[in-house]
Amino acid sequence: MNIKPLLILLLSVLIFSCATHQKQSNKIELSFLDEYIIPLGEEFEGTPIGGLSGIDYVDDTYYLVVDEAKHPRYYKAEISIENNVISEINITDVISLKNDTFYKENALDLESIIVDPISKNIVFTSEGKIRGKKNPLLFITDNKGNFLKNIPIPERFLATSDAKPVHNKTLESLSISTDNKGYWTAMELPLKIDGDQPKYLEADSPVRFTYFDKEKQKATKEFVYQLSPITKPFKGKFNLNGITDILEFKPNHFFVIERAYQSDYGAYGNTVRIYHAYADKNTTNSLAINSLKKTNYIPLKKELILDFDTIKSELTENIIDNIEGITFGPILPNGNKTLLFVADDNFQVYGKQLNQILLFEIK
C-alpha cells in the first residue's frame, strides 16, 4: 500500500482544519445575556437617576455619567452579576461637577466618562454648546469632582471654527487606549466641512476618531470612520444616525455604537448597531487634513457585529432604547469577557424611555 497519498491527504485536512479554526477564532460575536431596568422615578441623595450617557468599570466599581446641563454629575454603582444575570444595581455615591470656575465658564454637556487606570483621575467629554459658542471639552478631574486640567482639542472642533461642528453632535465618545498611554474620542456626526449626515439608504458621512497622547497633552493621530445609512424610511422631524460611544479593545481596533434615532417612531425610534472598526497599515492619519470633502483618504474598515433588532424580542416591551455607553464588565466563570451597555432616557423629555442596562458575553 502506498501511504504517501494518504499522508498528504491527512496533512491537507490538518492544515485546512487549523486554518478554519483560526478564522473562526478571529470572529467577534456578542451573545445577549440580560437586561436590567432602573425604575422610573428612582432618586439618589435627592438627584433623579436618569440621563445615563456613559459608563466605565474599574476596580469592581461602575461609573455612570449623567447628561444634565443644570447639574452635571456622575454616579458610582455596584452591579451584581450572578449566573449571567444582572441581579441588582446599587448606586453608592454621586459626585457633582458644579462649583468650579472652569465648570461655570463652560457649558457642561457630559457624554462620556472613563477612569484613568493609572492615575485614578476621571476623564470626561462634553459636547459644549455650539449655538452658544461654548466649546466641546476633553477634561480631567480628581475623584471628588475637582477640576484638574483641560486637554486642548483640535481647532476644527471648536464652536467658532470654520469647520462648523454640529450643535449637540460633537465629542460624544471616549475610550482609554489599550496601552493606557492616551485617550480616543469620536465625533457623533461629521463636521460640516467634512461631509453630510446619513440619509435613508445613503451615506457619505465621515466622522473623526482622534487620539490624545497623555504625556504630550494633545492630539497626535486621527482616523476617519464612515457612518452607515439610515435603514428605516424618514419619518417626523428627527432622522439621525451617529456614533454614541467607542471602546478600543486592542490597538487600533474598536467596538463602535451607531445609534439612529427617528422621532415619529415613538418608543421604537432607535436603531442600534455594534461595529468592529479597525485600522491597518493603509488607513489614513487624518489629523492634518482640514476638509475630508476635498481630500482622498482611506477610512477605518468596519464590520457589523450585532444589530440590536435581532434581540428586541427579549427586551422590555421590545424597546431598544437610546444606547449611549459601553464598557467591559467582569470576566464570566467560563473565562469570557462581558460588555455592558447603558441607555440615556433623556429624563423622559421626548416621551417614554427606559433606564436600560444590557449585558453581553463576548465570544
N, C-alpha and C positions, 0 to 999 in steps of 0.2 A: 504494500500500500504506500502510495506517495503522500507523505504527510505535509509536504511543503505547501500545497494549495490550502489545506485545512488550517495550517498555522497562519497563513496570510489572511484567510477569512476571519479567524478568531481575532487577529491583531486589528483588522479593519473594524470589526464590531466593537472592540475595546476602545479604539480611538474615537469612533463615532459616539459611543456612549459617554465618554469623558467630555467630548465637545458639546453634546446635548445637555449634559448635566451642568456644564459651565455656563451655557447660555441661559438655562432656566434659573440658575442661582443668581444671575445678574438682574433678573426681572424684579421690579418692585411691585408688591401687592399690598393693599391695605384691606384688612378684614374688620368689619364693623363689630364691636363688642357690646357697647351700651350707650344709653342716653340718660342724662340727668337734667331735670328742670328745676331751677331755683324758683320757688313760688313767687308769683307777682305780689308786690307789696311788702316783701321782706325788707327789714332795715337792720343796720348795724351801727350802734352808737349814734343814732339819730340821722344816719345817711341812708337814702334809698339804694338798694342793691340793684344796679342796672347799668346800662351803657358800657358793658364789658367789651372793650375793643382790642385788648391784647393780653397775652398770658405767657408766663415763663415758670420754669420749675427748677429750683436749685436747693440742694441740701434738704430734701423732703418737704419743702415749702413751695406753695404756688403763689405767684404774684399776678394780680389781675388789675389792669389799669382801667380807669373809668373815664369815658369821653363825656365830660360835663364841664363846659367852659366856666360856669359860675362857681364851681367847686372842684377843680382838678385834684385827683387823688388816686391812690391805689390801695388795694386790699391785699393782705396776706391771708392764705387759706390752707386748710388741710383737706385733701381729697382722698378718701379711703377707697381703695380698690381691692375687692375680695372676690375670688373665683371669677375673675374677668368682668366684674360688675362694679359700677360706682355705687357703693353702699351709703356714703354720706359725704356731704360737703359742709365744712365748718369755717366761717370767716373768723379769723383770730385777731386781726388788727386792721386799722385804717390809718393811712399816712396822707396828710393833706399837703398840697403844694400851693399855698396862697398868701404867705406872709413875707415873702422875699421881694426885694425891689425888682429883681430880674423878672419874676413872675408877673408883677403888676405892670411892668413896662411892655410885656409881650402878651399876645393872645394865646393862651394855652388851650389847644385842641388836641389833647393827648390821644395817640392812636396805637402806640406800641411800647412795650416795656421789656427790658432784659436786665438780669443781674449779672454784672461782670464777675465771672467765677474766680478771678484772682483778687481784685480789689474789694469785691463785695459791694461796690457802689452800684447805683441804679441808673440805667441809661434809658432815655425816652426819645421818641419822635413826637413832634407836634406839627399839625398842618398849618398853624398860624391862622391868619385871616386875610387872605389875598385882597378881598374887596376893601378892607380897612387898612391896607398897606402894612400889615403885620406879617413878618417873615415866618416861614416854616423853620423848625428848630431841630437840632440834634444836641441834646444836653445831658448833663450828668449831675446827680445829687448824691448825698450820703444816704444812709438807711433811715434817717429821720426826716427826710424831705428837704434838707437844707441844700440850696444851690451850690454847686462846686465849679462847674465850667461849662461853657458853650463851645461846641466844636464848629468851626466855620464850615459852611456848606458852599458848593459852587455858586457863583454869582447868578447863573441862569435859573436857580431855584428861588431866588429872592422875589418878594412880592412886586417890586417895581421893575423887574427885569424885562428886557425886550423879548425874552423867550416866552413870556406870558404863561406862567403856571396857572392851572385851572383852580378856581376857588374851591376849597374843601376837597381837593383831589391831588394832594402833593405827597408829603412824606408819610405814607400810610404804614409802611412795613419796616421791620428791624430784626436783624439776626446777628448774634455773635459769630465770628468766624470760627471754623473748627480748630484752628491753632491758637485761639484766644488772643490773637495779635491785633484784631481790628473788628469793625462793625460793618455790616452790609445794610443799606437802606434800599427801598424801592419806591418809586412813584406809583400812585394809584392809576393815573391817566397820563397820556402824553402831554408834554409841553406843547403849546400851540405852534411853536416854531418847528417842532419835530414831526407832528402828524395829527390825524383826526381821531376822534373817539370811535370805537367799534360800532358798526351798523348791523342791521339784520342781514345775516349770512354774508357779511363783507367786512373786512378789516385791514387797514394798513395803519396800525396803531402801536408805534414803538414806545416803550417806557424804559427808563434807565435804572439799572441796578448799580449803585455806587458804593465803593469800598473806602472806608475811612481808617487809616492807619493810626493805632492808639498812640504810638511813640511820637509820630510826626504831627499828630493832631490835625490832619487834613485828609482830603480825598486824594487817593493815589492811583485808582484804576476804576474802570466802569465798563459794564456790558449792557447790551440792548436786548430787550425781551419783547417779542411780538404778541400782543393780546389777541385772543380769539374773537370771532364774530359773535353777536347775539343770535341765539338759535330759535327764540320764540318771536313771532310777529310783534312789531311795535304796537304798544297799547298804552294810552294815557300820556301824562306829562313827562314822566321819567323813564328812560330806557338806557341804562348804563351798564357797562361791563368794565371792571378794573381789578387791579391786584389789591387784596386786603392784608396779606402777610406773606412773608417768606421765611424759610428756615434752611440754613446751609447744613447739610449732613455729611458731606466730605468736600475737600477743596474744590470750589467752583461748581458744586452740584447742589441744587436747591429743591425743596418742596415749595410749590407756589400755589397760593389760593387765588383763583379767579372767581369773583362773585358778580354775577349780573343781577341787577335789580330793576324790575318793571312795575311801576306803581299801581297800575289798574288791574293787576292780577291779585291784588289784595294780599292775604296771608301766604299766598302761593307765588309771590312775585320774585323770589330769589332762586337763581340757578347757580349752583356752586360746583366747581370742578377743581381737582387737585392735579397739578402737573409736576413732572420732573423736568427741570430746566438745567442745562449744563453747558459749560464752555469747553472747547477743545483748542488745539494749537492755532486754529484758523479764526477763532472768534475775535472780533474787533474790540480793541480797547477804545471806547468812545469818549473818554474823558476830555480830550482836546477838540472834539467835534462840536461846533456851535449849533448847527442845524442838521438834523438827521434827514430832513426832506431833500437837502441839497447835496448829500454825500452818500457814496456807496459804502456799505458796511455788511459784515456778517454777524447776524444776531446769535444769541444763545439757541441751542437746539432745545426742543421741548417734546415731551411725550405725555399723553394723558394717562394718569394712574387711576383716577376714580371720578366718576360722575355721581354726585350725591343723589340724583334721581333714582339710581339703582337701589338705594336703601330707604327711600322715603316711606315705603310701606311699614317700616319698622320704627318710624319716628312718631312722636306725639301728633295726632291729627294729620299725619302725612306732611307735616310742615318742615321744610328745610329753611332755617332762619338765616339771619344776617351774619354769616360766619366771617369773623374778622381776626381771629387769633389762632396761632398754632404753637405747640411746644412738644418736646419729647417728654414722656411721662416715665413711670417706673418700668423696670425690667420685669417681664412676666416669669412665672415659675419655669416655663419651657425655654427660657433664655432669650425670647424675642423682645424687641423694644416696642414701646407703645407711643402713640401720638394722641394728644388731646387738642380738641378744637373748641373755641368759645364763640358765642354769638352775642352781638351788641343789639339789645332790644330797643335802643333809642328812647328809653323811658316811655314807650308806648305812644310817642308823639304822632306816629304815622299809622296808628291803628294797632290791632292785636299782634304782638310779637312775644317771643319766648327768650328767657334767660337759659339758653341751651348749652350744655356741655356734652361733647361727644367723644367717645373713647374708641380707638382703633388699635389693632395689632399690625405691626409691620412684618410682612412675611418675605 
